[in-house]
């Protein structure tokens, strides 16, 4: 019978255990969130902006389930998508044009998993359902441009001919 060393079994079990540990953030799901960032790259967000966002949400009576503050952005989590959309409008009105307010999804995985480097696998747009967009062409402008190009080529040919 083929027998392996005990260290090989321990290594296999350790690998399987670590694999399960690093896959667990995918089971916690995501929360609806609003992300506030400065318009200009390299700028930071200060505590006064955070206080302004919190007071605007309180005045509008919108409940959040968590706020994370970093130098580069502020992320506010919500339970439902309607709260997220309402909060986006309220925050945009209160902050003006100096900040970008974007809809986002944030992982619900616990901090201890994130500190270990266990992050959820983020799906791209193709796996989340893709993007739907509508492209419209103004054919009258297209035909004008095409005719302009055609006439300019004809003029060049006529001017190049010597009679």
Secondary structure, 3 states (H helix, E strand, C coil): CCCCCHHHHHHHHHHHHHHHHHHHHHHCCEEEEEEEEECCCCCCCCHHHHHHHHHHHHHCCCCCCEEEECCCEEEEEECCHHHHHHHHHHHHHHHHHHEEEEEEEEECCCHHHHHCCCCCCCCCHHHHCCCCCCCCCCHHHHHHHHHHHHHHHHHHHHHHCCC
